[in-house]
């Protein structure tokens, strides 16, 4: 696996460095950061050239990097039993960042038994990137999901509509500045004999903090116990 990843990184560097692409490696996978103006050119090459042959797109998702790594809770000394009360949100969001959002593509080469992650950054003002549906048709609904949840626009998509939220939904719920309690609430009005929407009346607090804990697979191994028969 290590030799295959090293070969992939070398091939990517020799082919795409001149286009301003960057190569990263982590968590057992290679990531190619592509300028959005060159996405279609790079994607076409990754699919068609024998050295890569990434014939499948496994997933397309969005990422919001505003307030990246910032949380309301100090979890370094937190117990595993949870927390007793909510707090007022203290996060600030860099809404003018040039690289606030990213469209991330997970590719698979069955022929070469390799995986690759593409990342394309877009800004807040114009979160637009070219659609890769004409290259990988399987990206169709994935791009619609990223549009629905993050508001990333995929230029050239044949049917860019919401796919998970309701008709008339306002905003994009996976953006970090979207309130966790939502914008509106729904109830049945017996006088009007229909469902109506009203501004949400719940107080906004952070009730469930994000806790990042070390994976047990990375924990140091416990020392072997001596067999009593050897004592």
C-alpha positions in Angstrom: 0.0 0.0 0.0 2.8 2.5 0.9 4.5 1.8 -2.4 1.3 2.3 -4.3 0.6 5.6 -2.6 4.1 6.8 -3.2 3.8 5.9 -6.9 0.5 7.8 -7.1 2.0 10.9 -5.4 4.9 10.9 -7.8 2.6 10.5 -10.8 0.3 13.3 -9.6 3.2 15.6 -9.0 4.7 15.0 -12.4 1.4 15.6 -14.2 -0.4 18.4 -12.3 2.1 20.5 -10.5 2.3 22.9 -13.4 -1.4 23.6 -13.0 -1.0 24.9 -9.5 -2.2 21.7 -7.8 -1.0 20.7 -4.4 -0.6 17.1 -3.0 -1.3 16.1 0.6 -1.2 12.8 2.3 -2.9 11.8 5.5 -5.2 9.1 7.1 -4.0 6.6 4.5 -5.2 8.6 1.5 -3.7 11.0 -1.0 -5.4 14.4 -1.6 -5.0 16.5 -4.7 -5.9 20.2 -4.1 -7.0 21.6 -7.5 -7.6 25.2 -8.5 -11.2 25.4 -9.5 -10.4 26.8 -12.9 -8.6 23.6 -13.8 -11.0 21.1 -12.2 -12.5 19.7 -15.4 -9.1 19.4 -17.1 -7.7 17.5 -14.1 -10.8 15.3 -13.7 -10.7 14.3 -17.4 -7.1 13.4 -17.1 -7.6 11.4 -13.9 -10.4 9.4 -15.6 -8.8 8.7 -19.0 -5.1 8.3 -18.6 -3.9 4.8 -17.9 -1.5 5.8 -15.1 -4.6 6.9 -13.0 -7.8 5.5 -14.5 -10.1 6.8 -11.8 -13.3 5.5 -13.5 -15.6 6.0 -10.5 -16.6 8.8 -8.2 -17.6 7.4 -4.8 -18.8 10.6 -3.2 -19.0 14.4 -3.6 -19.4 16.4 -0.4 -19.1 20.0 0.8 -17.0 21.4 3.7 -17.3 24.6 5.6 -13.9 25.7 7.0 -15.1 28.8 8.8 -14.3 28.6 12.5 -12.3 25.5 11.8 -11.0 23.9 15.0 -13.0 26.3 17.2 -15.5 25.0 19.8 -17.3 26.4 22.9 -16.2 23.6 25.2 -12.8 22.7 26.7 -12.9 18.9 26.1 -9.3 18.1 26.9 -10.2 17.3 30.6 -13.9 16.5 30.0 -15.3 13.2 31.3 -16.9 10.7 29.1 -20.2 11.1 30.8 -21.3 14.3 29.0 -22.1 17.8 30.1 -24.9 19.2 32.3 -25.9 22.5 30.7 -25.7 24.4 27.4 -23.7 27.6 26.7 -24.2 30.6 24.6 -22.4 30.2 21.3 -19.1 32.2 21.3 -17.9 31.2 17.8 -17.1 33.8 15.2 -17.2 33.0 11.5 -14.8 34.3 8.9 -17.5 34.8 6.2 -15.2 36.6 3.8 -12.5 33.9 3.6 -11.4 33.1 0.0 -11.3 29.4 0.9 -14.3 29.1 3.2 -15.9 26.2 1.3 -14.5 23.2 -0.5 -16.1 20.7 -2.8 -14.4 17.3 -2.1 -14.5 14.4 -4.6 -13.6 10.8 -3.6 -12.4 8.8 -6.6 -11.8 5.1 -7.1 -9.7 3.3 -9.6 -10.8 -0.4 -9.7 -8.3 -1.2 -12.4 -5.3 0.1 -10.4 -6.7 -0.5 -7.0 -6.2 3.1 -5.8 -8.2 5.9 -4.2 -7.8 9.6 -4.5 -9.4 12.6 -2.9 -9.8 15.9 -4.9 -10.4 19.1 -3.0 -11.5 22.4 -4.7 -11.8 25.5 -2.6 -14.4 28.2 -3.3 -15.1 31.5 -1.6 -18.2 32.8 0.2 -19.1 35.4 -2.4 -19.0 33.1 -5.4 -19.1 29.5 -4.2 -19.2 28.2 -7.8 -17.3 25.2 -9.3 -17.8 23.3 -12.5 -20.0 20.2 -12.5 -18.2 16.9 -13.2 -21.4 15.1 -14.2 -20.3 14.9 -17.8 -17.1 13.1 -16.6 -18.6 11.0 -13.8 -22.3 10.7 -14.2 -22.5 9.3 -10.6 -21.8 12.8 -9.3 -25.3 14.0 -10.2 -27.1 13.5 -6.9 -24.0 14.1 -4.8 -23.6 17.6 -6.3 -27.2 18.3 -5.6 -26.7 17.3 -2.0 -23.6 19.6 -1.6 -25.7 22.4 -3.2 -28.6 21.8 -0.9 -26.7 21.6 2.4 -23.8 24.0 1.7 -25.0 26.3 -1.1 -22.1 25.3 -3.4 -23.2 25.9 -7.0 -22.1 23.4 -9.7 -22.0 25.2 -13.0 -23.3 23.1 -15.8 -25.2 20.6 -13.7 -28.2 19.3 -15.6 -30.7 19.6 -12.7 -29.3 21.5 -9.7 -32.3 21.4 -7.3 -32.5 20.7 -3.6 -32.6 17.0 -2.8 -32.9 16.6 1.0 -34.6 19.7 2.4 -38.3 20.6 1.9 -39.7 22.8 -0.8 -39.2 26.5 0.0 -36.5 25.8 2.6 -34.4 28.9 3.3 -30.7 28.7 3.7 -28.2 25.8 3.7 -28.3 23.8 7.0 -24.7 22.4 7.0 -23.1 25.9 6.9 -21.6 26.7 10.3 -23.4 30.0 10.6 -26.8 28.3 10.1 -28.6 28.2 13.5 -28.8 24.7 15.0 -32.4 25.5 15.9 -33.3 26.4 12.3 -35.0 29.4 10.9 -38.7 28.5 11.1 -40.9 26.0 13.0 -44.0 24.2 11.7 -47.3 23.6 13.5 -50.9 22.7 12.7 -53.3 25.7 13.0 -56.9 24.4 13.8 -58.4 27.7 13.0 -56.9 27.8 9.5 -57.1 24.0 9.2 -53.7 23.8 7.7 -50.0 23.6 8.5 -48.3 27.0 9.0 -44.7 28.1 9.3 -43.6 30.6 12.0 -40.2 32.0 13.1 -38.6 29.6 15.5 -39.2 30.3 19.2 -36.5 28.0 20.7 -33.6 29.7 22.6 -30.4 29.0 20.7 -27.8 27.3 22.9 -25.0 24.7 22.3 -26.3 21.7 24.1 -24.3 18.9 22.6 -20.6 19.8 22.3 -18.2 18.2 19.9 -15.8 15.9 21.7 -12.8 14.6 19.8 -11.2 11.6 21.4 -8.3 9.5 20.4 -9.1 6.4 18.4 -8.7 3.2 20.5 -6.6 1.8 17.7 -4.0 4.5 18.2 -3.8 3.9 22.0 -0.6 2.4 23.3 -0.8 -1.3 23.9 -1.1 -2.4 27.5 1.9 -4.3 28.9 1.6 -8.1 28.9 0.8 -9.6 32.3 3.1 -12.2 33.6 1.7 -15.7 33.8 1.3 -16.7 37.5 2.8 -20.1 36.6 6.1 -18.4 35.6 6.4 -16.7 39.0 
